[in-house]
Amino acid sequence: LAASLHAPPVEHAQVQPDPVLLVVPGVDTSSGFGAGYRLDPTALGFSCDRVFYFSYRGPDPGEVPQGQAPCPIRLHQGYFPPATQRPLSELVETFAAQVEAVRSQVGDAPVVVVTHSQGAVIAWRAVAEGRTPGVTHLIGLAGFPHSPVGYPPPWEEGPGRIGADALRVLSWVSRLMGFGSFEPDAPLPREILARSDGLESIFAQPLPSEVQTALLFSTADLIAAPQGHLLPYGVTTTIDATHVGIVRSTRTEEAIRQILGGGSPSRDSLLAAVIDPFLPAWLPPPA
């Protein structure tokens, strides 16, 4: 007993706080509306008090209406679709500020980032630049790490001109009809899509070793980006779903749970394996 009284104190292992989820919607969304807001956090193991939604305008102490989101939208300045096409440098600053605001609420809790579509571009650049301490996972849904051709500015000749003009017309009609606000010559599209290596230059940046990375690609996107469903490193798998539907796929939810549990998705898409050999026929011709 005397010996035990003089024994050095036992150091107790520090209990790590439960992780929090930061959802990053894609282009042409607005607060509470868009594919990213349809993700079901509870299916991934997160209660709503551990869920936050990225705002393309930055954090705000108040709340905004939930819209399609299953959880309250907090620390979020309301935004509209044009804000999703601001310059990448501004959006990276906004993302870093959002992570800082989240951590001010949750302390040292690990931050799991799940993105949809172009959200992966913003999160990847911010994490790669070391702007987001506390982020432990970056999981991109339906991201595009490949931009094969690019396109010139309006009325200029160059590789991709015909396709870009068609895209300009389609997006103009979409805006006119009120179906969307995408503008191919807005700052962000010109930076990541108009350059032939715009996306590659971003996803080629290595992430910190402590950040686990995964890309869950949609089979419906294979035709649009036949070479773009693989990352240079990290976990990659293909989910049988549409670009929008991937956020509500039970296969997506299963894959994310496996990744968060320290594993890898147990199986890849059989459909992707079947059509992958035929994809080169869809590639653009040399410039």
C-alpha positions, 0 to 999 in steps of 0.5 A: 500500500505504501509503495502504491501511494508513492507510485508515479501517477498513471497518464490517462489517454486523451479521449478524442472528440467525436468527428464533425461533418462539413458538407461542400455543395457544388456549382449552381447551388444556393443555401439549402438547395442543390445535390449536396444538401440532399446528403443524409448525414445520419446514414454516415453516422453523424447526428445533426448537431455535428453537421455543418454546410459550407457557404460560398459566402463564408461563415455567419453566426446565424442560421438560414432556412434548411431548404432541402438539407436534413440538418439545420444550416449553421455558421453559414452566410446565405448565398445564391448560385452566382457566388459558386463561380467566384475566383478560386482564390476567393473560394479557398479563403472562404473555405479556410474561414469556414473550417476555422469557424467550425473548429471554434465551435467544436475544438479539436474534433476531427473534421470530415469534409464530404464534397459534391462535384466542384466542391472537391476543387475548392476543398482540395486546394485549401487542404493542399495549401495547409489552410485547414488544420483539423481536417482528417478526411476529404471525400469527393462525390462525383468530382472531376480531376481531369479537364481534357481540352479547355476552351478559348475566350468568346469569339476567339479561335482555339482548341475546344472552340466549337464545344465551348460555343455550344456550352455557352448557348446551352447555358444561356438558354438555361439561365433564360429559362431559370433552370440554372446560372452556370456561366462558362466564362465566369471566373472559376470556370475559366480557371478550372475548365477553360484551361486544358490542365486546370483541374489536373494542376489542382489535384496534382497538389499533394495533401498532408499525410494525415488527411485521408483522401477518396474520390467516389465517381459516378458511372454516369459521368464516365462519358463526360470525363472518360479519363477523369475517374482516378486520382493520382493517389488515395482511394478511388471507386466508381458508384452506379449512380448519376452525377446528382443521384450519387449523394443519395445512393446507399452504395455511396453511404456504405463506401463512406462509412467504410472509409471513415472506419479506416478501410476501403470500399469493398467493391467497385462498379461492375458497370464501370468495369464493362464500359471502361475499355470502350471509353477511349473512343469518346476522348477528344481528338488531338488539338 
